[in-house]
Amino acid sequence: MTTLADFRDPVNGAAEYRFCLYDGSGHSQPLLASAILAGGTCGTKPCWKATGTKGFSMANKLALPDGITKIKLGAGLAGKAKVQLTAKGANVPMPSLPLVLPVTAQLLIHDSVGTTCFQTTYTVTTVNDGLKFKAKGP
């Protein structure tokens, strides 16, 4: 089960957010570690907003600083919570593709209370070639 409080307060910038990607290769891990800025404005609008009483979303068309363009965080019962992230463009510090399965994606949220980790491991992909990696979680 994931509660709204588990996501801290990205709207007001109260925590540090980081997306990390690991794979089954022998390369140095994590393959990717991207910062996600809490609070702030993206263009003329706030980057983050509350989505009712169940979550938060972020939109950053400039993909700064590390290529993350969209995030959806949704609280819910076990198996029903959502952490969805989109990264694209030249700012993404992409590892060499294709990735070696299994691939593990993590969203780490850190503040003075501690660190929360949301994680999923992909054993099947829809695209995993020299240009793109795409997978859906369990």
N, C-alpha and C positions, 0 to 999 in steps of 0.2 A: 504494500500500500504506500502511496506517495501523497503527501499533503502539500498544500500551497506553501507552507512554511519551509518545506524541504528545498524549495527553489530560492530561498532568501528573498532579497528585494532588488531585482535587477533594474527596476524603474528608477529607483533613487540611488543606485550605485553603491550599495552597501557591501558587496562581496566581489571577489575575483572569480572570473569564469575562464576555463581553459578546456579546449577540445584536444584530445590526444588519440592517435591512431597507432595500433601495433599490428604486426603480422607474424606469420609463422616462419619468416626467413631468419637467417643468421645475422642480419644487419643490426646495427645499433638501434635500440628502441628507446622511446617511441620514434616511429618514423616521421610523425608529424605532431607538433605541439603548437596550437594556435591560440592566441589570446582573444578573448571576447570582452569588449568593453561594456561595463554596466553603466546605466544612466546615459547622460549626454544627448546630443542632438545629431541627427543624420540629415544633412541638408537643412531644412527649416522645421522639421518635426522631431519630436523625441524618438530616439532609436527604439526604446522599449515601451510597451504598454501592457496594462493588465487586460486579460481577456475574461471578463466576468469575475467570478469567484473561484475559478478552477485553474488559472494559469497565467502565463505571460507569453508575449510574442515580441520578436525583434526583427526589424527590417533595416538593412544598411546597404543601399544600392552602390555606395562607393567601395564596399568590401574592405573597409579599414578596421584594424591594421593588418589582419592576416587572412583575408579572403572570405570570412564568414558573412553571408548575405541575408540569411533568414534563420530564425530559430523559433520553434514552438515548444513550449513547456506546458504540460497539462497534468494536473493532479488526478489521481483516481485509484481505484482498487487494484490489487495485485493483478498484473496482466492487462490492465486498462489504462495505466498512466502513459504519457507520451513525452518523449524527448526527440524532437525532429530537427535536424540541422542541414542547411545547404551551404556549401562553400564552392566558389568558382572564381575564375579570373586569374590575373597575373600575380595577385597578392598571396595566393595560396602557396605555402611552402611545401609543394607536393613531393612525395617520395617518388622514386622510379617505379613505373608501372610495367607489367602487371604486378599486383600484390600476391603474396603467398598465403593461401588459406591455412588456418583460420585467421580472420581479420577481426580485431577487437577495437571497438570505438568507445571512448569514454568522454563524458562531460563531468569535469571536476568543478565543484563550487566550494570556495574557501573564504571563510571570514573568521572573526575572533572567536566564534563558537566552535569551529572545527571545519572539517572537510567532508563533503558529501560527494559520492561518486555514483553516477548513473552509467551503466555499462551494458553493452550487448556484443555478442560474438557472432560473426557471420561465417557460416560454413559453405554457403551457396551464394553465388552472385548472379545478377542479371547481365552485367557487363563487367569484364575484367580483362582489358587488353592494354596495349601500349599507350592508349590515349585517354581512357576513362575507366573509373571504378564506380559501380553502382550496385547497391544491395538493399534489401529490405529486411528489417529485423524480425525476430520471431514473434 
